[in-house]
Amino acid sequence: ETGVTQTPRHLVMGMTNKKSLKCEQHLGHNAMYWYKQSAKKPLELMFVYSLEERVENNSVPSRFSPECPNSSHLFLHLHTLQPEDSALYLCASSQDRTGGAYGYTFGSGTRLTVV
Amino acid sequence: RKEVEQDPGPFNVPEGATVAFNCTYSNSASQSFFWYRQDCRKEPKLLMSVYSSGNEDGRFTAQLNRASQYISLLIRDSKLSDSATYLCVVKGDDKIIFGKGTRLHILP
């Protein structure tokens, strides 16, 4: 496999559920990111990991919990979400945390619906 | 002034026409610039980097104007498949900022 792979592609969860989004990159990149994209809004950066260390957390509610066990894998653990958290969640990677020479490579995203 | 600003559009352009849109940025120390393309309900994909001297890739031309702090994207001989949202991306020392995107509809 190549590029950035995200699973699942679609997820419907209740407000009391716990679920996890998974991202895997096969590009040898050192930085990984979670972005949220809501309808008619720009991409919102949620978390940045560089060499498996969290380097940025943009005031994201604690109901979103990231995990980066190694430089190739990134998880986003979800619990007690709200309907307004419904969005497209995109994982991305780059050579380094500044984006490198070629910017980001995005995964296909997980379309999350909270009911 | 917003960090990165784009006209949201939509730009409705007949097939074969030339279309151009700009993206302004506020941080004069910004280092790198990119154009991404995002199709409906898909992830953004890198279209092209923007170099100081301007660069061309087929029908697409990107330019950077540091004095006025904007980048531009020109699409010549537009195709139906060019319909998408075009995201401007500006990279500084420690962060990358995405614009909200400009929607382009190519009309048959």
Interface residues (C-beta under 8 A of the other chain):
Chain A: K41 P42 L43 L45 E56 L88 L90 R97 T98 G99 A101 Y102 G103 Y104 T105 F106 G107 S108 G109 R111
Chain B: S32 F34 Y36 R41 K42 E43 P44 K45 L46 S49 L87 V89 K91 D93 D94 K95 I96 F98 G99 K100 G101
